[in-house]
C-alpha cells in the first residue's frame, strides 16, 4: 500500500510537531512539515515554507492527499491590537480559507481543521456536556474566528471535491506542554500553596496522545468526511482533582487551601482576571459519543497514564530550572 502524503501546518507547535513525529512511525504516512521557522523535523521529513499571516505564504502541496491544519493565531494574553477580532480573522479565517482553497485546487482529498471547544461556548452546566452538533456559541475573538473558519470550510467542501473534518479539542496537555499547564506543574513542584482545594466543577481535558490518535483516525476513515468531532480523555476532573492528580504524578504533596468558589470569583473580578477565575471554577464537559458511534474511536490512553507521562517529561526537562 502506498503511503499517504500528509501536510501538517504549525509543525513547530505543540500539536503540529507531535503529529509529525507520530506520522513518521510506521509506513502508512509520509508527513510534510509546513512551518515559517526552523523545526526539529528538519532532516527527518520533507519541510515546506508556510506562513499563516503577515504576509501569507502558501506551502507546496504536490502529491499531498491530506492537510492537517494546526497552525493558528492563538490566545494573546496581553493583546496589543486595537481590534483583536480583526487580527484573529486575518490568520484564522482569511489565512485558513486561502490555504484550504489552495489545497482544493492542488487535489488534496481531505482537510482536517483543528478548531477549539470554545466554538461551542465557554462553560457547561454540570452534567450537560457539549455535543459536536450543538448550536455554536463562540464568545471571544479567538473562538469567533475559529467558528467563522469552520463555516467557510464547510462551504468550500460543498463547492469542491475536498472533504473537511473539524476537531474541537478542550485544553490539551502532555509531555512538552507549555503556557498555563506548565505554570501549574511549576507551582506544584515548588510546593506553592494554591487556593483551589474545594472546587467541585467538572472539566474535560485531552492528552496529546488521545488527540493525535483521533486526528490520525480522521486522516483516512471514510465516515469522518465532512463531520465535526469533539475530543477528550473520556474522564472529567474538577480543578481540585486535576491538581491532586498532577501532584501525585510529580511525587509531591498538593498544598491546596480550601477557598470558597465565590471568593475566588470575587478576587478575579477585583484583579480584572474574571475570565481566568471563571475557567478555574466553571465546568466545561464534552460528549464524545459521536466519535465512538461514527468512527469506533475511544481514547487510547487513560488520564492517569497521560498525567504521569506529562509529569515525567516535566521532571526531566524543567525541575533543574526551578
Order of alpha helices (4+ residues) and beta strands (2+ residues): beta-alpha-beta-beta-beta-alpha-alpha-beta-alpha-beta-beta-alpha-beta-alpha-beta-alpha-alpha-alpha-alpha-alpha
